[in-house]
Amino acid sequence: HQRKALVNDLWLYVGDLSRTSDEYQAEFIVLGGKYLRQVDPRAIAKLPSTHKLAYHLIKTGQLEQLREFNAWRARQPIKTTPMVRRFGRLWADLPFRGDRSLKIPARVYRPYWRELDPYVRVEGLGWHGHRLVITGCAFVPSIDITKRRHASKIVVLRPVGSRRRLPIVIPARSLRHPDATRWSGQDRYSYDWAGFRCEISSRWFRIGRRWLTGQWDCYILVRGRGAWRPARLHTPVRGPAERPEFLEVAPRIRFGARWVGRRLQLAVTRTPAVLSGCEHAGGELRIDVDVDRLPAGASAELVLVRPKGAATYHLPATVDRMGGEAARVHATMPLRFLSPPDGEQASDSSSEWDLYVAAGGQERMRVAFPARQAEYQYPAGHQEVAVERTRDGNTMIARRA
């Protein structure tokens, strides 16, 4: 409860002081100081250094210095706390540091480790043979990295839901990044060597002939001079990095990266159903799906599902045997199925549908989009119909402007 009050509630009053009267500020110093003097010191120790300084000034009744500190904060172009290195360790470079007359304890300027959370962006997800190549930008804020030796990055892959599998640790190469300093929104520190490149071999996820299916969360350890900080690999830069392609490493086995929210995750997955082709003619869309296992004599159907479950369409399908239990499923879909539901404007609205196949009375299977296959776009009056790959590598059918 005290941490909530310090991080949220009381901090809102500190930020609003410049818009209040002298009488208000005098009363705030008295009441705020009375509260802060009974707060557990451990709660204050885990606050950002800006909070610690403001609360020390309030607790000791230094109203003029608090006003000066708030004015300094208002002039800062970014929220990142500036740092300075003295005697081998980092200190927050805030007002009154070194002013012995105010008797501010040194611990007030000691940064909490979360203040140096790395800035991370993923700019590229591509392939070099059987290796997944991740490129991006990562730096510890408020620490200059003007030379390659000032920066290091290590990518760590942590298995999801399995304690028996060990993490995979991959050194990344630091590269010059021409835009990192500009992205940071300041010019006091240089992040010239914030770029990185990491290659992850698909063969690391195979033991003999067995592939280790599952998911791995992606983390990165970032060094800025003597400061190491961990973070997830997150936030794709707009463009191709948002929709990475998978690599088919074996029949019905694919490996690659995907986004879970804005967090990067690697996955080795089985694909029991894969889109094999589609054609557009006469207001209809013919869809072909290859199914890995379909019992003899079993029927099949394709299922279109709106992502939020608002509607579902079932399309009867024909089955062609391809040897063994493998089969190709064909279905024809009238494009009117993709029209916006009742109540939505049809002029410029879009509709998106996930594609599944249900066969042999089994649970429906999500249809994967083929690896390294061009997506399909067809004109449909003033709109277009697209059969595309989702961020997870699955098949989506969309009608849009």
Secondary structure, 3 states (H helix, E strand, C coil): CHHHHHHHHHHHHHHHHHHCCHHHHHHHHHHHHHHHCCCCHHHHHCCCHHHHHHHHHHHCCCHHHHHHHHHHHHHCCCCCCCEEEECCEEEECCCCCCCHHHCCCHHHHCCCHHHHCCEEEEEEEEEECCEEEEEEEEECCCCCCCCHHHEEEEEEEEECCCCCCCCEEEEEEEECCCCHHHHHCCCCCCCCCCEEEEEEEHHHHEECCEECCEEEEEEEEEEECCEEEEEECECECCCHHHCCCCEEEECCEEEEEEEECCEEEEEEEECCEEEEEEEEECCEEEEEEEECCCCCCCCEEEEEECCCCCCEEEEECEEEECCCCCEEEEEEEEHHHHCCCCCCCCCCCCEEEEEEEEECCCCCEECECCCCCCCEEEEECCEEEEEEECCCCEEEEEEEC
